Amino acid sequence: PQGNNLETVVALEAQHAVTGGDNGALLTTSDGGASWSGHDLGIASSHIAALSFGGASDGWAWVWQQDRNGGRNRTYIAHTSDGGTTCTTLNLSWSPGAIDFVDASHGWALGNDPALREGGIWSTRNGGRTWKFHAIHFARWTFTTIDFADASHGWAAGYTMIPDDPMAGTTGAIFATSDGGASWHKQRFATDAGQMNTVKFVNVNDGWAVGNGSDMGGAGTIVATTDGGATWSPQSAGTDWDLSGITFVDATHGWLPDGDSIYATTDGGATWTAHDAGIAVTAVSFADDLHGYAVGPGGAMATTTNGGVTWQARNTTT
């Protein structure tokens, strides 16, 4: 039985989804979640932290390997060209972080350059066979999430220590590129976010970012843009939790996991409605405005066919 924690899910089509998590758990469904098939990454003690697909077949997994003490030993990128049935590990000289692919060729990953000892973005134009490093020259910034709308326009978000006062906590930020990651600039938004955890764009204009409140106990942060990040406006889902995992399928329909609830919006985030998923939720993904998948601890899985208004618990036993 599949009882591992599930950390990430991608809905490729209404009936086809891929999910992954602890201990190398990699599962696929082709019947809307009614049944699941298990697959082997081929990496011992592996944990799948994120999945990104550039189509129905080509996908990449960000994987980390556990050391003897239970910590993170090495990180990898694994590739599938058959929707997750078989995977191969890319041979990289650097340790990747969060990943994002917009098609079978163009992808990006957070990571340090081992020679320069500098953080930045790695990009590929040939499906991961070769990679190029792009430094982000902003001192002390740590990036946690990356998302591209096309081969040129992308956003990275994270946090930094508050200048000159390490005890004051952190402050969040969003950076943008319009040349495929070669150069980046910081975007401004008026919130007290301590950290941005997820950024999501559905096109070059419409995007959202969520994160933690201030270290003084503020509510979780949501900001939205309709002009590519030139301006960001705060939104609220009425939750006090630190937020991550926001996802949209178009400029109006979006979802946000929060504990055992999933918040849904049909107006671009102006208003949000909480729905009970029936499981503890760590990640959610939608194929369209109706069909979605949610995953959580212990192999928990739920699906919806009405935009998240109601959810049906599924059995991921393989």
Disulfide bonds with the S-S distance in Angstrom:
none
